[in-house]
Amino acid sequence: MTDAIAGRVETERRGHVLVVRMRRPDKRNAVDAAMTAALDEALNLLDDDPDLWCGVLAGDATAFSAGTDLADGAGDPTPRGGNYGVCRRDRRTPLIAAVEGVAYGGGFEIVLACDLVVAGRDARFALPEVARGLVANCGALFRTPRPLPLNVAKELLVTGRPLGAERAYVLGLVNELTEPGGAEAAAVALAEQVARNSPLAVSLSLRALERTVAEADDRGWHATDVASSAVARSADAAEGVAAFLEKREPRWTGN
């Protein structure tokens, strides 16, 4: 059975697996306030229903998510999920990202907040915030160098250039690579494999692993908040967003 949430997200139960699909194709699944609330509701369900043992988070054939809707904003962080209802969530249930097309900006940060990643061969990951006069503020500053080599993480953060799925697979960001259009089905199959195991053992293993990085996460969020606060007051941030919305090259001042 498939259920819609706030016109932005749909959920489907597949046995012990919950498939969560972002549904805003006209905006490449860019996250606005309604999608943040819908993602939060769906992931609350995943964590709170004892009959759900693994989740899959997907977009559509052209985009996982292009990140924050720069015109309308992504809304406030939610009490349980934080940014986008996802990125600061203390989850008890594994979550697998199924990526087709672009996972840019906040969309990539949502991927980084998941436990496993399945991607179509033509998927692309990027952190283009610096091209908008911004910094990645939803976990990428400290999560990107975990699955990726440090120099590759730096490349993504300071150039904004995309990373293709095939290279991401070789480097270790992507767990499984599929032909285009196959990511969701492969992610569901992987989730079903997870769900064949003891849900208690899986949950406790996941939480133990998360506790080992919790201290580093606290430092990472603090450093991110410092950087985000500084850039939010800058002329470059205002210029970068304006240039994007006006479809022109930005005129940076470095201020």
Backbone torsions as a table, in degrees:
resi	resn	phi	psi	omega
1	MET	NA	134.0	-179.9
2	THR	-107.8	131.4	179.2
3	ASP	-120.2	142.6	176.8
4	ALA	-100.0	143.7	178.3
5	ILE	-124.2	114.5	174.8
6	ALA	55.6	23.9	179.1
7	GLY	67.0	7.9	-176.2
8	ARG	-117.2	-26.2	-174.4
9	VAL	-137.8	142.7	170.8
10	GLU	-123.2	147.0	179.1
11	THR	-122.0	146.8	178.3
12	GLU	-139.5	127.7	176.0
13	ARG	-86.1	129.4	175.4
14	ARG	-125.4	81.6	-173.8
15	GLY	66.6	-121.3	179.6
16	HIS	-89.4	7.8	-177.9
17	VAL	-108.4	135.2	174.0
18	LEU	-108.4	120.5	175.7
19	VAL	-97.0	124.6	-179.6
20	VAL	-114.8	121.1	-177.3
21	ARG	-117.6	127.2	173.0
22	MET	-77.4	134.0	-173.7
23	ARG	-132.3	80.2	172.7
24	ARG	-143.1	61.8	-169.1
25	PRO	-62.4	-30.0	-179.1
26	ASP	-67.9	-17.6	179.1
27	LYS	-117.4	20.7	-177.1
28	ARG	52.1	38.2	179.3
29	ASN	57.8	31.9	172.5
30	ALA	-61.9	143.6	-171.9
31	VAL	-92.1	119.1	171.1
32	ASP	-109.1	-175.1	-176.4
33	ALA	-60.9	-38.5	-179.1
34	ALA	-66.4	-38.1	178.8
35	MET	-70.6	-38.2	175.9
36	THR	-56.6	-47.3	179.6
37	ALA	-63.8	-39.2	-179.1
38	ALA	-69.3	-41.2	176.5
39	LEU	-63.2	-41.0	178.4
40	ASP	-60.7	-44.5	179.6
41	GLU	-63.0	-42.5	-179.2
42	ALA	-65.8	-41.7	-178.4
43	LEU	-76.9	-26.0	169.9
44	ASN	-62.3	-42.5	176.9
45	LEU	-60.5	-44.9	-179.3
46	LEU	-58.7	-41.9	-178.1
47	ASP	-79.0	-28.2	-171.0
48	ASP	-94.2	-21.4	-178.5
49	ASP	-87.3	113.9	-176.6
50	PRO	-66.5	-11.2	179.2
51	ASP	-90.8	-1.8	178.0
52	LEU	-105.0	121.2	-171.3
53	TRP	-113.1	-11.1	176.7
54	CYS	-161.3	150.7	179.5
55	GLY	-125.0	155.0	173.8
56	VAL	-125.3	129.9	177.9
57	LEU	-113.8	121.5	-174.1
58	ALA	-132.8	162.1	170.1
59	GLY	-108.0	-125.2	175.9
60	ASP	-131.5	-166.2	-172.5
61	ALA	-69.2	-23.9	-175.9
62	THR	-104.0	-21.5	-176.9
63	ALA	-155.9	133.7	164.3
64	PHE	-72.4	-63.5	171.6
65	SER	-166.8	137.8	176.4
66	ALA	-85.5	5.6	176.9
67	GLY	92.7	-152.8	-176.5
68	THR	-64.6	137.6	170.3
69	ASP	-72.4	103.6	-174.4
70	LEU	-68.4	-21.2	178.9
71	ALA	-77.2	-42.1	-173.7
72	ASP	-110.5	-14.1	-177.8
73	GLY	81.3	162.7	-176.7
74	ALA	-94.2	4.8	-177.8
75	GLY	78.4	174.9	-178.3
76	ASP	-73.9	149.4	170.8
77	PRO	-56.8	147.6	-179.4
78	THR	-91.0	155.4	-177.6
79	PRO	-58.0	-38.2	-177.9
80	ARG	-93.3	-33.7	-172.5
81	GLY	-103.6	-17.4	-175.4
82	GLY	70.5	-144.4	-176.6
83	ASN	-57.7	131.5	-178.9
84	TYR	60.8	10.5	-175.4
85	GLY	72.8	10.4	-171.8
86	VAL	-128.9	-48.0	-157.3
87	CYS	-72.9	-22.3	177.8
88	ARG	-114.2	21.0	-175.9
89	ARG	-75.8	134.5	174.0
90	ASP	-92.6	84.8	-172.5
91	ARG	-83.2	148.2	173.7
92	ARG	-106.6	-9.9	-174.8
93	THR	-119.4	131.0	-179.0
94	PRO	-59.2	146.3	-179.6
95	LEU	-133.4	128.5	-177.3
96	ILE	-112.6	127.8	175.7
97	ALA	-85.4	130.5	174.7
98	ALA	-110.6	106.6	-167.9
99	VAL	-110.3	122.0	168.4
100	GLU	-122.3	147.9	177.3
101	GLY	65.6	-137.9	-172.2
102	VAL	-93.0	140.8	165.7
103	ALA	-127.4	88.0	-171.5
104	TYR	-111.6	146.8	175.6
105	GLY	55.7	-124.2	178.6
106	GLY	-60.6	-25.9	175.7
107	GLY	-64.1	-40.0	175.8
108	PHE	-68.1	-36.9	179.4
109	GLU	-66.9	-31.7	172.5
110	ILE	-64.7	-42.5	176.7
111	VAL	-58.4	-45.5	-178.5
112	LEU	-64.9	-21.7	177.8
113	ALA	-82.6	-10.1	178.2
114	CYS	-85.4	169.1	-176.7
115	ASP	-89.3	-36.6	-179.0
116	LEU	-135.9	157.1	-177.3
117	VAL	-132.8	127.8	171.2
118	VAL	-117.0	134.9	-175.1
119	ALA	-140.5	144.5	168.8
120	GLY	-70.6	152.8	-174.5
121	ARG	-60.3	-25.7	-179.0
122	ASP	-97.1	10.0	176.5
123	ALA	-68.6	153.2	-179.7
124	ARG	-138.4	140.9	-179.4
125	PHE	-118.4	136.9	-179.7
126	ALA	-156.2	156.4	175.1
127	LEU	-125.3	81.3	-173.4
128	PRO	-86.3	14.3	-174.4
129	GLU	-56.1	-38.8	-177.3
130	VAL	-62.9	-26.0	176.9
131	ALA	-72.7	-11.3	177.2
132	ARG	-108.2	6.6	-177.4
133	GLY	75.7	22.9	-175.7
134	LEU	-121.9	174.6	170.4
135	VAL	-120.7	151.9	176.1
136	ALA	-67.7	118.3	-170.9
137	ASN	-118.1	15.1	-178.2
138	CYS	-119.9	32.5	172.5
139	GLY	114.8	-16.1	-173.6
140	ALA	-66.4	-28.9	-176.9
141	LEU	-61.5	-28.7	179.2
142	PHE	-118.2	-15.4	178.9
143	ARG	-88.8	-28.7	-177.9
144	THR	-58.2	-41.4	-178.7
145	PRO	-78.4	5.1	175.2
146	ARG	-78.9	-54.8	178.3
147	PRO	-84.9	-13.8	-175.2
148	LEU	-117.2	152.5	172.8
149	PRO	-58.1	149.7	-175.5
150	LEU	-58.1	-42.1	-177.9
151	ASN	-67.7	-30.2	176.3
152	VAL	-71.7	-40.2	176.0
153	ALA	-59.4	-43.7	178.6
154	LYS	-63.1	-41.4	178.2
155	GLU	-56.7	-46.5	-179.6
156	LEU	-64.1	-41.3	-173.9
157	LEU	-73.4	-32.4	-174.5
158	VAL	-103.3	-14.8	177.8
159	THR	-104.3	-29.2	-174.2
160	GLY	76.3	2.0	-177.5
161	ARG	-72.0	146.1	-179.5
162	PRO	-75.5	152.6	174.6
163	LEU	-109.8	120.5	-179.6
164	GLY	-72.3	154.8	-175.8
165	ALA	-62.6	-36.6	-177.8
166	GLU	-65.9	-42.6	176.0
167	ARG	-67.3	-39.4	179.1
168	ALA	-61.6	-34.1	177.2
169	TYR	-68.3	-44.6	179.6
170	VAL	-62.8	-37.6	-177.4
171	LEU	-79.8	-17.1	175.5
172	GLY	109.0	-1.1	177.4
173	LEU	-70.6	-41.2	-177.3
174	VAL	-97.5	129.0	179.0
175	ASN	-79.4	-41.5	-179.4
176	GLU	-135.9	138.4	179.2
177	LEU	-112.0	135.7	-179.0
178	THR	-127.1	169.1	169.3
179	GLU	-67.2	153.9	179.4
180	PRO	-52.0	133.6	-179.0
181	GLY	91.3	-6.5	-176.0
182	GLY	-102.1	1.5	-172.0
183	ALA	-65.5	-44.1	-176.8
184	GLU	-64.7	-45.5	-179.3
185	ALA	-61.5	-41.4	179.1
186	ALA	-68.0	-36.2	178.0
187	ALA	-67.0	-39.0	177.0
188	VAL	-64.0	-42.8	178.0
189	ALA	-60.7	-40.6	177.5
190	LEU	-66.0	-40.9	177.9
191	ALA	-63.4	-38.9	177.9
192	GLU	-65.3	-33.8	175.5
193	GLN	-66.0	-42.4	175.7
194	VAL	-60.4	-42.0	-175.4
195	ALA	-73.6	-9.3	173.8
196	ARG	-77.9	-11.2	179.9
197	ASN	-93.1	170.5	177.9
198	SER	-61.5	120.3	-179.8
199	PRO	-63.4	-31.7	178.1
200	LEU	-67.6	-46.8	-179.9
201	ALA	-63.1	-40.6	178.7
202	VAL	-63.3	-46.9	-178.1
203	SER	-62.5	-44.8	-179.0
204	LEU	-67.0	-36.7	177.1
205	SER	-64.0	-44.7	-180.0
206	LEU	-61.3	-45.3	-177.1
207	ARG	-69.5	-35.8	176.9
208	ALA	-63.4	-42.3	178.2
209	LEU	-62.9	-43.3	-179.6
210	GLU	-63.7	-35.9	-179.7
211	ARG	-64.0	-28.9	-179.5
212	THR	-69.8	-21.7	179.9
213	VAL	-109.6	1.5	-175.3
214	ALA	-60.0	-42.1	-179.5
215	GLU	-63.8	-43.0	177.9
216	ALA	-64.1	-37.5	177.4
217	ASP	-62.6	-42.4	179.3
218	ASP	-59.0	-44.7	178.0
219	ARG	-64.9	-39.5	-179.6
220	GLY	-64.6	-43.1	178.4
221	TRP	-65.0	-38.9	178.6
222	HIS	-63.6	-46.9	179.3
223	ALA	-62.1	-38.1	178.0
224	THR	-64.5	-43.4	179.9
225	ASP	-62.3	-39.1	178.1
226	VAL	-62.7	-48.1	-179.3
227	ALA	-64.7	-41.8	-178.6
228	SER	-65.5	-40.0	179.5
229	SER	-64.3	-40.6	-179.5
230	ALA	-66.6	-45.3	-176.4
231	VAL	-72.3	-29.0	-179.1
232	ALA	-62.8	-26.1	-179.4
233	ARG	-90.8	1.9	-172.2
234	SER	-88.6	153.7	174.0
235	ALA	-68.6	-32.8	-179.7
236	ASP	-62.2	-37.8	179.8
237	ALA	-63.6	-45.8	179.0
238	ALA	-63.2	-41.5	-179.4
239	GLU	-67.4	-40.3	-178.3
240	GLY	-63.5	-45.0	179.4
241	VAL	-67.6	-42.7	179.2
242	ALA	-60.8	-43.7	-179.8
243	ALA	-63.4	-39.0	178.2
244	PHE	-63.7	-47.2	-178.1
245	LEU	-67.6	-31.4	-179.8
246	GLU	-90.6	0.4	177.6
247	LYS	56.1	52.0	177.1
248	ARG	-138.5	168.7	176.0
249	GLU	-72.9	137.8	178.4
250	PRO	-71.9	152.2	175.9
251	ARG	-112.4	91.7	-174.1
252	TRP	-75.0	148.1	174.0
253	THR	-120.0	-13.4	-176.4
254	GLY	76.2	14.0	-178.6
255	ASN	-114.8	NA	NA
